[in-house]
Amino acid sequence: MAHSARPHLEKLLEAILQERHFAKQLELDEMKRVMQEKEDIIQILSHFTKLDPEDYDIAKQVSRENRRNAFLFRSTLRWIRDTMEFFGRKSVTETYSSRANTVSSHVNGRLLSGKV
C-alpha cells in the first residue's frame, strides 16, 4: 500500500471524469467498466484511516466531481421518468357517447403501447 492516498485519489478523480464522459456519450459498456474501477479504488482507499493534509485539495475535488456526476444521473433519471409518465398517460381522457354525453375513455398509455 502506498504511504499516501494521493495516487489513489488521482485515479479515482480520473475515473469519475471518465464516468461522466462515457455517460454523456451513452457508452454504457465503458461506463460500466469505469464504475467497477471506481469501486476497486474506493476499496483501496477504505484502508486509509487518515488523510494527509496535502491530499485535502484532491479529496475535495473528488467529492465535487462525484456530486456533479450524481446530479447528472439524478436529473437524467428524473427526465426519463417524466418522459415515460408523459407517454404512459391517457391520450384521450373523455369521449362522447351517441347521446352527446361525455364518457371516460378506457384506453391508457396509448402512445407508449403503440396503439393509436
Biopython code that builds the backbone (N, CA, C, O; Angstrom):
import numpy as np
from Bio.PDB.StructureBuilder import StructureBuilder

atoms = [
    (1, "MET", "N", (0.845, -1.175, 0.000)),
    (1, "MET", "CA", (0.000, 0.000, 0.000)),
    (1, "MET", "C", (0.890, 1.236, 0.000)),
    (1, "MET", "O", (1.903, 1.281, 0.698)),
    (2, "ALA", "N", (0.509, 2.232, -0.781)),
    (2, "ALA", "CA", (1.265, 3.471, -0.853)),
    (2, "ALA", "C", (1.147, 4.215, 0.471)),
    (2, "ALA", "O", (0.166, 4.064, 1.199)),
    (3, "HIS", "N", (2.170, 5.026, 0.771)),
    (3, "HIS", "CA", (2.181, 5.801, 2.003)),
    (3, "HIS", "C", (1.091, 6.876, 1.981)),
    (3, "HIS", "O", (0.498, 7.195, 3.011)),
    (4, "SER", "N", (0.841, 7.420, 0.811)),
    (4, "SER", "CA", (-0.151, 8.479, 0.654)),
    (4, "SER", "C", (-1.341, 7.971, -0.154)),
    (4, "SER", "O", (-1.216, 7.099, -1.015)),
    (5, "ALA", "N", (-2.467, 8.535, 0.148)),
    (5, "ALA", "CA", (-3.683, 8.184, -0.598)),
    (5, "ALA", "C", (-3.751, 8.947, -1.918)),
    (5, "ALA", "O", (-4.601, 8.647, -2.757)),
    (6, "ARG", "N", (-2.882, 9.916, -2.111)),
    (6, "ARG", "CA", (-2.962, 10.794, -3.281)),
    (6, "ARG", "C", (-2.994, 10.052, -4.619)),
    (6, "ARG", "O", (-3.836, 10.383, -5.454)),
    (7, "PRO", "N", (-2.121, 9.062, -4.872)),
    (7, "PRO", "CA", (-2.185, 8.382, -6.171)),
    (7, "PRO", "C", (-3.545, 7.715, -6.416)),
    (7, "PRO", "O", (-4.042, 7.695, -7.541)),
    (8, "HIS", "N", (-4.128, 7.176, -5.358)),
    (8, "HIS", "CA", (-5.437, 6.534, -5.481)),
    (8, "HIS", "C", (-6.537, 7.576, -5.688)),
    (8, "HIS", "O", (-7.478, 7.352, -6.449)),
    (9, "LEU", "N", (-6.411, 8.708, -5.010)),
    (9, "LEU", "CA", (-7.384, 9.786, -5.198)),
    (9, "LEU", "C", (-7.308, 10.336, -6.617)),
    (9, "LEU", "O", (-8.334, 10.675, -7.209)),
    (10, "GLU", "N", (-6.105, 10.427, -7.162)),
    (10, "GLU", "CA", (-5.940, 10.904, -8.541)),
    (10, "GLU", "C", (-6.577, 9.920, -9.527)),
    (10, "GLU", "O", (-7.229, 10.328, -10.489)),
    (11, "LYS", "N", (-6.384, 8.625, -9.280)),
    (11, "LYS", "CA", (-7.021, 7.608, -10.131)),
    (11, "LYS", "C", (-8.536, 7.677, -10.008)),
    (11, "LYS", "O", (-9.251, 7.540, -11.000)),
    (12, "LEU", "N", (-9.024, 7.888, -8.792)),
    (12, "LEU", "CA", (-10.460, 7.988, -8.567)),
    (12, "LEU", "C", (-11.035, 9.208, -9.287)),
    (12, "LEU", "O", (-12.102, 9.128, -9.895)),
    (13, "LEU", "N", (-10.333, 10.326, -9.217)),
    (13, "LEU", "CA", (-10.776, 11.531, -9.908)),
    (13, "LEU", "C", (-10.854, 11.288, -11.411)),
    (13, "LEU", "O", (-11.830, 11.672, -12.056)),
    (14, "GLU", "N", (-9.845, 10.660, -11.958)),
    (14, "GLU", "CA", (-9.846, 10.355, -13.399)),
    (14, "GLU", "C", (-10.999, 9.420, -13.750)),
    (14, "GLU", "O", (-11.644, 9.594, -14.784)),
    (15, "ALA", "N", (-11.262, 8.441, -12.908)),
    (15, "ALA", "CA", (-12.370, 7.511, -13.165)),
    (15, "ALA", "C", (-13.714, 8.236, -13.122)),
    (15, "ALA", "O", (-14.597, 7.948, -13.929)),
    (16, "ILE", "N", (-13.875, 9.163, -12.199)),
    (16, "ILE", "CA", (-15.121, 9.930, -12.090)),
    (16, "ILE", "C", (-15.333, 10.775, -13.343)),
    (16, "ILE", "O", (-16.443, 10.851, -13.869)),
    (17, "LEU", "N", (-14.265, 11.404, -13.815)),
    (17, "LEU", "CA", (-14.362, 12.216, -15.031)),
    (17, "LEU", "C", (-14.671, 11.342, -16.246)),
    (17, "LEU", "O", (-15.462, 11.730, -17.105)),
    (18, "GLN", "N", (-14.055, 10.175, -16.318)),
    (18, "GLN", "CA", (-14.340, 9.250, -17.424)),
    (18, "GLN", "C", (-15.783, 8.759, -17.361)),
    (18, "GLN", "O", (-16.454, 8.640, -18.386)),
    (19, "GLU", "N", (-16.248, 8.477, -16.159)),
    (19, "GLU", "CA", (-17.616, 8.005, -15.981)),
    (19, "GLU", "C", (-18.606, 9.024, -16.555)),
    (19, "GLU", "O", (-19.540, 8.654, -17.267)),
    (20, "ARG", "N", (-18.398, 10.296, -16.245)),
    (20, "ARG", "CA", (-19.292, 11.330, -16.758)),
    (20, "ARG", "C", (-19.193, 11.429, -18.276)),
    (20, "ARG", "O", (-20.210, 11.572, -18.954)),
    (21, "HIS", "N", (-17.978, 11.355, -18.814)),
    (21, "HIS", "CA", (-17.785, 11.410, -20.266)),
    (21, "HIS", "C", (-18.528, 10.265, -20.946)),
    (21, "HIS", "O", (-19.258, 10.482, -21.913)),
    (22, "PHE", "N", (-18.343, 9.053, -20.445)),
    (22, "PHE", "CA", (-18.991, 7.891, -21.056)),
    (22, "PHE", "C", (-20.513, 7.950, -20.890)),
    (22, "PHE", "O", (-21.250, 7.502, -21.768)),
    (23, "ALA", "N", (-20.976, 8.493, -19.779)),
    (23, "ALA", "CA", (-22.422, 8.629, -19.581)),
    (23, "ALA", "C", (-23.002, 9.595, -20.603)),
    (23, "ALA", "O", (-24.048, 9.321, -21.192)),
    (24, "LYS", "N", (-22.342, 10.708, -20.817)),
    (24, "LYS", "CA", (-22.847, 11.692, -21.788)),
    (24, "LYS", "C", (-22.803, 11.155, -23.213)),
    (24, "LYS", "O", (-23.638, 11.523, -24.039)),
    (25, "GLN", "N", (-21.832, 10.284, -23.510)),
    (25, "GLN", "CA", (-21.710, 9.693, -24.838)),
    (25, "GLN", "C", (-22.553, 8.425, -24.998)),
    (25, "GLN", "O", (-22.603, 7.831, -26.076)),
    (26, "LEU", "N", (-23.213, 8.020, -23.906)),
    (26, "LEU", "CA", (-24.016, 6.789, -23.860)),
    (26, "LEU", "C", (-23.199, 5.543, -24.209)),
    (26, "LEU", "O", (-23.702, 4.607, -24.829)),
    (27, "GLU", "N", (-21.943, 5.553, -23.802)),
    (27, "GLU", "CA", (-21.069, 4.386, -23.969)),
    (27, "GLU", "C", (-21.187, 3.551, -22.691)),
    (27, "GLU", "O", (-20.340, 3.627, -21.801)),
    (28, "LEU", "N", (-22.241, 2.763, -22.623)),
    (28, "LEU", "CA", (-22.595, 2.078, -21.390)),
    (28, "LEU", "C", (-21.603, 1.007, -20.967)),
    (28, "LEU", "O", (-21.371, 0.826, -19.772)),
    (29, "ASP", "N", (-21.009, 0.289, -21.927)),
    (29, "ASP", "CA", (-20.021, -0.728, -21.564)),
    (29, "ASP", "C", (-18.796, -0.091, -20.908)),
    (29, "ASP", "O", (-18.283, -0.595, -19.909)),
    (30, "GLU", "N", (-18.336, 1.017, -21.480)),
    (30, "GLU", "CA", (-17.189, 1.718, -20.900)),
    (30, "GLU", "C", (-17.543, 2.327, -19.545)),
    (30, "GLU", "O", (-16.733, 2.322, -18.618)),
    (31, "MET", "N", (-18.749, 2.846, -19.447)),
    (31, "MET", "CA", (-19.195, 3.414, -18.180)),
    (31, "MET", "C", (-19.237, 2.349, -17.094)),
    (31, "MET", "O", (-18.833, 2.592, -15.957)),
    (32, "LYS", "N", (-19.727, 1.173, -17.449)),
    (32, "LYS", "CA", (-19.783, 0.054, -16.507)),
    (32, "LYS", "C", (-18.369, -0.352, -16.059)),
    (32, "LYS", "O", (-18.137, -0.632, -14.883)),
    (33, "ARG", "N", (-17.436, -0.377, -17.010)),
    (33, "ARG", "CA", (-16.052, -0.723, -16.694)),
    (33, "ARG", "C", (-15.444, 0.286, -15.717)),
    (33, "ARG", "O", (-14.774, -0.090, -14.755)),
    (34, "VAL", "N", (-15.689, 1.570, -15.980)),
    (34, "VAL", "CA", (-15.140, 2.621, -15.119)),
    (34, "VAL", "C", (-15.791, 2.587, -13.741)),
    (34, "VAL", "O", (-15.134, 2.862, -12.737)),
    (35, "MET", "N", (-17.074, 2.254, -13.688)),
    (35, "MET", "CA", (-17.737, 2.149, -12.391)),
    (35, "MET", "C", (-17.108, 1.043, -11.541)),
    (35, "MET", "O", (-16.949, 1.199, -10.331)),
    (36, "GLN", "N", (-16.756, -0.066, -12.176)),
    (36, "GLN", "CA", (-16.087, -1.144, -11.452)),
    (36, "GLN", "C", (-14.710, -0.695, -10.984)),
    (36, "GLN", "O", (-14.287, -1.003, -9.870)),
    (37, "GLU", "N", (-14.023, 0.031, -11.842)),
    (37, "GLU", "CA", (-12.709, 0.581, -11.481)),
    (37, "GLU", "C", (-12.841, 1.512, -10.271)),
    (37, "GLU", "O", (-12.020, 1.468, -9.354)),
    (38, "LYS", "N", (-13.871, 2.346, -10.276)),
    (38, "LYS", "CA", (-14.121, 3.244, -9.138)),
    (38, "LYS", "C", (-14.328, 2.454, -7.854)),
    (38, "LYS", "O", (-13.761, 2.787, -6.813)),
    (39, "GLU", "N", (-15.138, 1.410, -7.932)),
    (39, "GLU", "CA", (-15.405, 0.588, -6.748)),
    (39, "GLU", "C", (-14.117, -0.028, -6.214)),
    (39, "GLU", "O", (-13.909, -0.085, -5.002)),
    (40, "ASP", "N", (-13.249, -0.490, -7.122)),
    (40, "ASP", "CA", (-11.969, -1.079, -6.702)),
    (40, "ASP", "C", (-11.090, -0.046, -6.000)),
    (40, "ASP", "O", (-10.464, -0.343, -4.982)),
    (41, "ILE", "N", (-11.047, 1.162, -6.549)),
    (41, "ILE", "CA", (-10.235, 2.226, -5.948)),
    (41, "ILE", "C", (-10.799, 2.613, -4.583)),
    (41, "ILE", "O", (-10.044, 2.848, -3.640)),
    (42, "ILE", "N", (-12.102, 2.678, -4.482)),
    (42, "ILE", "CA", (-12.726, 3.029, -3.195)),
    (42, "ILE", "C", (-12.413, 1.970, -2.145)),
    (42, "ILE", "O", (-12.205, 2.297, -0.976)),
    (43, "GLN", "N", (-12.378, 0.700, -2.555)),
    (43, "GLN", "CA", (-11.995, -0.367, -1.624)),
    (43, "GLN", "C", (-10.568, -0.149, -1.104)),
    (43, "GLN", "O", (-10.297, -0.324, 0.084)),
    (44, "ILE", "N", (-9.678, 0.229, -1.998)),
    (44, "ILE", "CA", (-8.288, 0.502, -1.588)),
    (44, "ILE", "C", (-8.253, 1.690, -0.633)),
    (44, "ILE", "O", (-7.579, 1.648, 0.396)),
    (45, "LEU", "N", (-8.986, 2.753, -0.982)),
    (45, "LEU", "CA", (-8.983, 3.962, -0.147)),
    (45, "LEU", "C", (-9.603, 3.722, 1.224)),
    (45, "LEU", "O", (-9.301, 4.446, 2.172)),
    (46, "SER", "N", (-10.459, 2.725, 1.342)),
    (46, "SER", "CA", (-11.095, 2.450, 2.639)),
    (46, "SER", "C", (-10.078, 2.001, 3.691)),
    (46, "SER", "O", (-10.362, 2.048, 4.888)),
    (47, "HIS", "N", (-8.903, 1.569, 3.250)),
    (47, "HIS", "CA", (-7.865, 1.130, 4.190)),
    (47, "HIS", "C", (-7.069, 2.290, 4.758)),
    (47, "HIS", "O", (-6.312, 2.107, 5.711)),
    (48, "PHE", "N", (-7.222, 3.474, 4.197)),
    (48, "PHE", "CA", (-6.548, 4.653, 4.722)),
    (48, "PHE", "C", (-7.397, 5.233, 5.842)),
    (48, "PHE", "O", (-8.552, 5.604, 5.636)),
    (49, "THR", "N", (-6.806, 5.307, 7.031)),
    (49, "THR", "CA", (-7.560, 5.817, 8.175)),
    (49, "THR", "C", (-7.399, 7.317, 8.345)),
    (49, "THR", "O", (-8.238, 7.967, 8.967)),
    (50, "LYS", "N", (-6.326, 7.868, 7.795)),
    (50, "LYS", "CA", (-6.078, 9.294, 7.940)),
    (50, "LYS", "C", (-5.586, 9.843, 6.616)),
    (50, "LYS", "O", (-4.780, 9.222, 5.923)),
    (51, "LEU", "N", (-6.090, 11.024, 6.279)),
    (51, "LEU", "CA", (-5.704, 11.679, 5.033)),
    (51, "LEU", "C", (-4.644, 12.729, 5.344)),
    (51, "LEU", "O", (-4.805, 13.522, 6.272)),
    (52, "ASP", "N", (-3.555, 12.735, 4.565)),
    (52, "ASP", "CA", (-2.520, 13.747, 4.734)),
    (52, "ASP", "C", (-3.079, 15.115, 4.363)),
    (52, "ASP", "O", (-3.852, 15.224, 3.411)),
    (53, "PRO", "N", (-2.707, 16.147, 5.090)),
    (53, "PRO", "CA", (-3.231, 17.495, 4.794)),
    (53, "PRO", "C", (-2.987, 17.939, 3.342)),
    (53, "PRO", "O", (-3.800, 18.669, 2.775)),
    (54, "GLU", "N", (-1.885, 17.507, 2.748)),
    (54, "GLU", "CA", (-1.614, 17.902, 1.358)),
    (54, "GLU", "C", (-2.540, 17.192, 0.364)),
    (54, "GLU", "O", (-2.572, 17.543, -0.815)),
    (55, "ASP", "N", (-3.284, 16.207, 0.835)),
    (55, "ASP", "CA", (-4.234, 15.495, -0.025)),
    (55, "ASP", "C", (-5.657, 16.040, 0.079)),
    (55, "ASP", "O", (-6.544, 15.584, -0.643)),
    (56, "TYR", "N", (-5.887, 17.010, 0.968)),
    (56, "TYR", "CA", (-7.231, 17.561, 1.140)),
    (56, "TYR", "C", (-7.774, 18.177, -0.146)),
    (56, "TYR", "O", (-8.954, 18.031, -0.463)),
    (57, "ASP", "N", (-6.896, 18.871, -0.888)),
    (57, "ASP", "CA", (-7.366, 19.539, -2.106)),
    (57, "ASP", "C", (-7.897, 18.539, -3.130)),
    (57, "ASP", "O", (-8.954, 18.761, -3.721)),
    (58, "ILE", "N", (-7.180, 17.451, -3.342)),
    (58, "ILE", "CA", (-7.642, 16.451, -4.324)),
    (58, "ILE", "C", (-8.880, 15.719, -3.809)),
    (58, "ILE", "O", (-9.762, 15.356, -4.588)),
    (59, "ALA", "N", (-8.943, 15.506, -2.493)),
    (59, "ALA", "CA", (-10.122, 14.850, -1.919)),
    (59, "ALA", "C", (-11.359, 15.726, -2.105)),
    (59, "ALA", "O", (-12.441, 15.213, -2.389)),
    (60, "LYS", "N", (-11.209, 17.030, -1.949)),
    (60, "LYS", "CA", (-12.333, 17.947, -2.167)),
    (60, "LYS", "C", (-12.741, 17.945, -3.633)),
    (60, "LYS", "O", (-13.929, 17.999, -3.951)),
    (61, "GLN", "N", (-11.764, 17.884, -4.521)),
    (61, "GLN", "CA", (-12.064, 17.853, -5.953)),
    (61, "GLN", "C", (-12.804, 16.557, -6.320)),
    (61, "GLN", "O", (-13.757, 16.581, -7.099)),
    (62, "VAL", "N", (-12.361, 15.441, -5.761)),
    (62, "VAL", "CA", (-13.040, 14.160, -5.985)),
    (62, "VAL", "C", (-14.490, 14.261, -5.521)),
    (62, "VAL", "O", (-15.405, 13.836, -6.226)),
    (63, "SER", "N", (-14.689, 14.821, -4.348)),
    (63, "SER", "CA", (-16.041, 14.957, -3.808)),
    (63, "SER", "C", (-16.900, 15.851, -4.708)),
    (63, "SER", "O", (-18.053, 15.526, -4.989)),
    (64, "ARG", "N", (-16.345, 16.958, -5.149)),
    (64, "ARG", "CA", (-17.079, 17.897, -6.003)),
    (64, "ARG", "C", (-17.478, 17.254, -7.332)),
    (64, "ARG", "O", (-18.622, 17.381, -7.769)),
    (65, "GLU", "N", (-16.539, 16.568, -7.965)),
    (65, "GLU", "CA", (-16.828, 15.929, -9.254)),
    (65, "GLU", "C", (-17.806, 14.767, -9.098)),
    (65, "GLU", "O", (-18.636, 14.525, -9.974)),
    (66, "ASN", "N", (-17.706, 14.060, -7.992)),
    (66, "ASN", "CA", (-18.640, 12.959, -7.745)),
    (66, "ASN", "C", (-20.063, 13.496, -7.559)),
    (66, "ASN", "O", (-21.025, 12.886, -8.026)),
    (67, "ARG", "N", (-20.192, 14.638, -6.877)),
    (67, "ARG", "CA", (-21.507, 15.280, -6.733)),
    (67, "ARG", "C", (-22.051, 15.723, -8.087)),
    (67, "ARG", "O", (-23.253, 15.622, -8.336)),
    (68, "ARG", "N", (-21.180, 16.210, -8.956)),
    (68, "ARG", "CA", (-21.617, 16.601, -10.302)),
    (68, "ARG", "C", (-22.185, 15.395, -11.042)),
    (68, "ARG", "O", (-23.229, 15.489, -11.688)),
    (69, "ASN", "N", (-21.488, 14.256, -10.944)),
    (69, "ASN", "CA", (-21.990, 13.037, -11.591)),
    (69, "ASN", "C", (-23.329, 12.625, -10.999)),
    (69, "ASN", "O", (-24.249, 12.250, -11.726)),
    (70, "ALA", "N", (-23.433, 12.696, -9.686)),
    (70, "ALA", "CA", (-24.688, 12.314, -9.032)),
    (70, "ALA", "C", (-25.824, 13.216, -9.513)),
    (70, "ALA", "O", (-26.931, 12.738, -9.761)),
    (71, "PHE", "N", (-25.560, 14.510, -9.645)),
    (71, "PHE", "CA", (-26.582, 15.438, -10.136)),
    (71, "PHE", "C", (-26.974, 15.085, -11.571)),
    (71, "PHE", "O", (-28.157, 15.082, -11.911)),
    (72, "LEU", "N", (-25.983, 14.788, -12.410)),
    (72, "LEU", "CA", (-26.255, 14.412, -13.798)),
    (72, "LEU", "C", (-27.129, 13.167, -13.853)),
    (72, "LEU", "O", (-28.119, 13.136, -14.584)),
    (73, "PHE", "N", (-26.774, 12.145, -13.091)),
    (73, "PHE", "CA", (-27.526, 10.896, -13.117)),
    (73, "PHE", "C", (-28.935, 11.078, -12.544)),
    (73, "PHE", "O", (-29.903, 10.532, -13.073)),
    (74, "ARG", "N", (-29.038, 11.848, -11.460)),
    (74, "ARG", "CA", (-30.339, 12.069, -10.837)),
    (74, "ARG", "C", (-31.255, 12.861, -11.776)),
    (74, "ARG", "O", (-32.424, 12.509, -11.932)),
    (75, "SER", "N", (-30.740, 13.922, -12.399)),
    (75, "SER", "CA", (-31.600, 14.706, -13.290)),
    (75, "SER", "C", (-31.946, 13.938, -14.557)),
    (75, "SER", "O", (-33.045, 14.089, -15.091)),
    (76, "THR", "N", (-31.022, 13.115, -15.045)),
    (76, "THR", "CA", (-31.329, 12.296, -16.216)),
    (76, "THR", "C", (-32.414, 11.278, -15.883)),
    (76, "THR", "O", (-33.336, 11.070, -16.672)),
    (77, "LEU", "N", (-32.307, 10.653, -14.737)),
    (77, "LEU", "CA", (-33.323, 9.692, -14.312)),
    (77, "LEU", "C", (-34.679, 10.375, -14.157)),
    (77, "LEU", "O", (-35.700, 9.819, -14.561)),
    (78, "ARG", "N", (-34.700, 11.575, -13.575)),
    (78, "ARG", "CA", (-35.954, 12.313, -13.422)),
    (78, "ARG", "C", (-36.554, 12.629, -14.796)),
    (78, "ARG", "O", (-37.762, 12.505, -14.994)),
    (79, "TRP", "N", (-35.709, 13.034, -15.733)),
    (79, "TRP", "CA", (-36.178, 13.337, -17.085)),
    (79, "TRP", "C", (-36.768, 12.085, -17.741)),
    (79, "TRP", "O", (-37.820, 12.152, -18.376)),
    (80, "ILE", "N", (-36.094, 10.956, -17.587)),
    (80, "ILE", "CA", (-36.593, 9.699, -18.169)),
    (80, "ILE", "C", (-37.928, 9.325, -17.536)),
    (80, "ILE", "O", (-38.858, 8.935, -18.242)),
    (81, "ARG", "N", (-38.031, 9.439, -16.228)),
    (81, "ARG", "CA", (-39.294, 9.118, -15.547)),
    (81, "ARG", "C", (-40.418, 10.033, -16.019)),
    (81, "ARG", "O", (-41.529, 9.573, -16.282)),
    (82, "ASP", "N", (-40.126, 11.330, -16.128)),
    (82, "ASP", "CA", (-41.145, 12.273, -16.597)),
    (82, "ASP", "C", (-41.579, 11.947, -18.017)),
    (82, "ASP", "O", (-42.764, 12.025, -18.342)),
    (83, "THR", "N", (-40.626, 11.584, -18.862)),
    (83, "THR", "CA", (-40.948, 11.238, -20.240)),
    (83, "THR", "C", (-41.794, 9.975, -20.300)),
    (83, "THR", "O", (-42.777, 9.921, -21.038)),
    (84, "MET", "N", (-41.422, 8.964, -19.531)),
    (84, "MET", "CA", (-42.194, 7.726, -19.503)),
    (84, "MET", "C", (-43.599, 7.985, -18.970)),
    (84, "MET", "O", (-44.572, 7.424, -19.475)),
    (85, "GLU", "N", (-43.703, 8.831, -17.955)),
    (85, "GLU", "CA", (-45.014, 9.160, -17.402)),
    (85, "GLU", "C", (-45.860, 9.887, -18.444)),
    (85, "GLU", "O", (-47.052, 9.610, -18.577)),
    (86, "PHE", "N", (-45.255, 10.807, -19.180)),
    (86, "PHE", "CA", (-45.982, 11.542, -20.210)),
    (86, "PHE", "C", (-46.525, 10.587, -21.267)),
    (86, "PHE", "O", (-47.702, 10.660, -21.621)),
    (87, "PHE", "N", (-45.687, 9.701, -21.770)),
    (87, "PHE", "CA", (-46.127, 8.786, -22.823)),
    (87, "PHE", "C", (-47.022, 7.682, -22.293)),
    (87, "PHE", "O", (-47.702, 7.015, -23.073)),
    (88, "GLY", "N", (-47.036, 7.476, -20.988)),
    (88, "GLY", "CA", (-47.891, 6.464, -20.398)),
    (88, "GLY", "C", (-49.268, 6.971, -20.034)),
    (88, "GLY", "O", (-50.158, 6.185, -19.708)),
    (89, "ARG", "N", (-49.451, 8.277, -20.085)),
    (89, "ARG", "CA", (-50.770, 8.852, -19.746)),
    (89, "ARG", "C", (-51.797, 8.555, -20.825)),
    (89, "ARG", "O", (-51.474, 8.199, -21.959)),
    (90, "LYS", "N", (-53.029, 8.716, -20.425)),
    (90, "LYS", "CA", (-54.113, 8.594, -21.395)),
    (90, "LYS", "C", (-53.963, 9.712, -22.419)),
    (90, "LYS", "O", (-53.714, 10.862, -22.059)),
    (91, "SER", "N", (-54.113, 9.376, -23.673)),
    (91, "SER", "CA", (-54.040, 10.420, -24.687)),
    (91, "SER", "C", (-55.404, 11.060, -24.900)),
    (91, "SER", "O", (-55.485, 12.185, -25.394)),
    (92, "VAL", "N", (-56.477, 10.363, -24.538)),
    (92, "VAL", "CA", (-57.836, 10.897, -24.620)),
    (92, "VAL", "C", (-58.490, 10.616, -23.280)),
    (92, "VAL", "O", (-58.685, 9.457, -22.916)),
    (93, "THR", "N", (-58.825, 11.650, -22.553)),
    (93, "THR", "CA", (-59.413, 11.433, -21.232)),
    (93, "THR", "C", (-60.909, 11.195, -21.305)),
    (93, "THR", "O", (-61.453, 10.406, -20.533)),
    (94, "GLU", "N", (-61.585, 11.881, -22.238)),
    (94, "GLU", "CA", (-63.027, 11.707, -22.364)),
    (94, "GLU", "C", (-63.405, 11.660, -23.836)),
    (94, "GLU", "O", (-62.711, 12.190, -24.703)),
    (95, "THR", "N", (-64.507, 11.019, -24.078)),
    (95, "THR", "CA", (-65.044, 10.969, -25.435)),
    (95, "THR", "C", (-66.553, 11.164, -25.337)),
    (95, "THR", "O", (-67.098, 11.231, -24.236)),
    (96, "TYR", "N", (-67.207, 11.253, -26.441)),
    (96, "TYR", "CA", (-68.658, 11.484, -26.435)),
    (96, "TYR", "C", (-69.404, 10.206, -26.795)),
    (96, "TYR", "O", (-68.982, 9.433, -27.656)),
    (97, "SER", "N", (-70.530, 10.009, -26.105)),
    (97, "SER", "CA", (-71.392, 8.859, -26.406)),
    (97, "SER", "C", (-72.345, 9.238, -27.539)),
    (97, "SER", "O", (-72.330, 10.369, -28.024)),
    (98, "SER", "N", (-73.160, 8.291, -27.946)),
    (98, "SER", "CA", (-74.119, 8.550, -29.028)),
    (98, "SER", "C", (-75.176, 9.576, -28.621)),
    (98, "SER", "O", (-75.846, 10.156, -29.475)),
    (99, "ARG", "N", (-75.320, 9.796, -27.325)),
    (99, "ARG", "CA", (-76.298, 10.785, -26.829)),
    (99, "ARG", "C", (-75.634, 12.127, -26.521)),
    (99, "ARG", "O", (-76.254, 12.987, -25.896)),
    (100, "ALA", "N", (-74.397, 12.319, -26.945)),
    (100, "ALA", "CA", (-73.639, 13.560, -26.733)),
    (100, "ALA", "C", (-73.234, 13.763, -25.282)),
    (100, "ALA", "O", (-72.884, 14.874, -24.884)),
    (101, "ASN", "N", (-73.278, 12.707, -24.493)),
    (101, "ASN", "CA", (-72.752, 12.772, -23.124)),
    (101, "ASN", "C", (-71.257, 12.455, -23.165)),
    (101, "ASN", "O", (-70.788, 11.722, -24.035)),
    (102, "THR", "N", (-70.527, 13.015, -22.217)),
    (102, "THR", "CA", (-69.108, 12.653, -22.152)),
    (102, "THR", "C", (-68.957, 11.377, -21.336)),
    (102, "THR", "O", (-69.604, 11.199, -20.304)),
    (103, "VAL", "N", (-68.091, 10.496, -21.820)),
    (103, "VAL", "CA", (-67.790, 9.256, -21.111)),
    (103, "VAL", "C", (-66.276, 9.122, -21.023)),
    (103, "VAL", "O", (-65.545, 9.542, -21.919)),
    (104, "SER", "N", (-65.825, 8.530, -19.923)),
    (104, "SER", "CA", (-64.380, 8.349, -19.746)),
    (104, "SER", "C", (-63.854, 7.317, -20.713)),
    (104, "SER", "O", (-64.498, 6.305, -20.989)),
    (105, "SER", "N", (-62.680, 7.592, -21.219)),
    (105, "SER", "CA", (-62.021, 6.641, -22.110)),
    (105, "SER", "C", (-61.397, 5.539, -21.272)),
    (105, "SER", "O", (-60.918, 5.796, -20.168)),
    (106, "HIS", "N", (-61.397, 4.334, -21.776)),
    (106, "HIS", "CA", (-60.820, 3.203, -21.041)),
    (106, "HIS", "C", (-59.444, 2.843, -21.559)),
    (106, "HIS", "O", (-58.888, 1.817, -21.167)),
    (107, "VAL", "N", (-58.886, 3.660, -22.425)),
    (107, "VAL", "CA", (-57.580, 3.362, -23.007)),
    (107, "VAL", "C", (-56.525, 4.165, -22.269)),
    (107, "VAL", "O", (-56.609, 5.393, -22.219)),
    (108, "ASN", "N", (-55.535, 3.499, -21.696)),
    (108, "ASN", "CA", (-54.427, 4.161, -21.012)),
    (108, "ASN", "C", (-53.142, 3.916, -21.770)),
    (108, "ASN", "O", (-52.953, 2.850, -22.356)),
    (109, "GLY", "N", (-52.271, 4.881, -21.760)),
    (109, "GLY", "CA", (-50.938, 4.709, -22.303)),
    (109, "GLY", "C", (-50.888, 4.364, -23.759)),
    (109, "GLY", "O", (-50.060, 3.551, -24.171)),
    (110, "ARG", "N", (-51.741, 4.951, -24.549)),
    (110, "ARG", "CA", (-51.809, 4.576, -25.961)),
    (110, "ARG", "C", (-50.525, 4.915, -26.706)),
    (110, "ARG", "O", (-50.119, 4.177, -27.604)),
    (111, "LEU", "N", (-49.880, 6.023, -26.346)),
    (111, "LEU", "CA", (-48.647, 6.375, -27.039)),
    (111, "LEU", "C", (-47.530, 5.385, -26.724)),
    (111, "LEU", "O", (-46.757, 5.005, -27.603)),
    (112, "LEU", "N", (-47.455, 4.978, -25.474)),
    (112, "LEU", "CA", (-46.399, 4.047, -25.065)),
    (112, "LEU", "C", (-46.642, 2.640, -25.583)),
    (112, "LEU", "O", (-45.697, 1.934, -25.933)),
    (113, "SER", "N", (-47.887, 2.234, -25.634)),
    (113, "SER", "CA", (-48.192, 0.871, -26.073)),
    (113, "SER", "C", (-48.098, 0.719, -27.581)),
    (113, "SER", "O", (-48.020, -0.401, -28.085)),
    (114, "GLY", "N", (-48.105, 1.833, -28.310)),
    (114, "GLY", "CA", (-48.053, 1.763, -29.765)),
    (114, "GLY", "C", (-49.413, 1.744, -30.400)),
    (114, "GLY", "O", (-49.517, 1.756, -31.627)),
    (115, "LYS", "N", (-50.477, 1.714, -29.594)),
    (115, "LYS", "CA", (-51.839, 1.715, -30.133)),
    (115, "LYS", "C", (-52.283, 3.155, -30.310)),
    (115, "LYS", "O", (-52.158, 3.966, -29.393)),
    (116, "VAL", "N", (-52.787, 3.465, -31.457)),
    (116, "VAL", "CA", (-53.242, 4.839, -31.715)),
    (116, "VAL", "C", (-54.711, 4.819, -32.034)),
    (116, "VAL", "O", (-55.303, 5.869, -32.285)),
]
sb = StructureBuilder()
sb.init_structure("model")
sb.init_model(0)
sb.init_chain("A")
sb.init_seg("    ")
for serial, (resi, resn, name, xyz) in enumerate(atoms, 1):
    if name == "N":
        sb.init_residue(resn, " ", resi, " ")
    sb.init_atom(name, np.array(xyz, "f"), 0.0, 1.0, " ", f" {name:<3s}", serial, name[0])
structure = sb.get_structure()
